[in-house]
Amino acid sequence: MMAKKKTFEESMKQLEQIVEDLEDGDLPLEDALKKFEDGVLLSKFCFQKLDETEKKVSLLLKGPGGQIQETPFLSTGENLKEER
């Protein structure tokens, strides 16, 4: 049977649980280290998913002639500056 593909949302929930567990401070050292390692892997997965998604996103803006033109998504808010 094929393993279920992990989603961003599931990974974030797991990561949040790991953070809570580590913040409690009640784990034995070995368990805390394992959770930390799992958290690092989940964090990398989530960042990768966000990066992939950001690359897919584009904003549709009206060009000078009123036509719709596709503009790459800029994460720093530069698209908003360009519209003004």
Residue pairs with C-beta under 8 A, 6 or more apart in sequence:
6 45
8 46
8 49
8 50
11 42
11 45
11 46
11 49
12 42
12 46
14 38
14 42
15 39
15 42
15 43
15 46
18 35
18 36
18 38
18 39
18 42
19 39
21 27
21 35
22 32
22 35
22 36
22 39
27 35
54 73
54 75
57 73
58 70
58 71
58 72
58 73
59 70
59 71
59 72
59 73
59 79
60 68
60 69
60 70
60 71
61 68
61 69
61 71
61 79
61 82
61 83
62 68
62 69
63 69
71 79
71 82
73 79
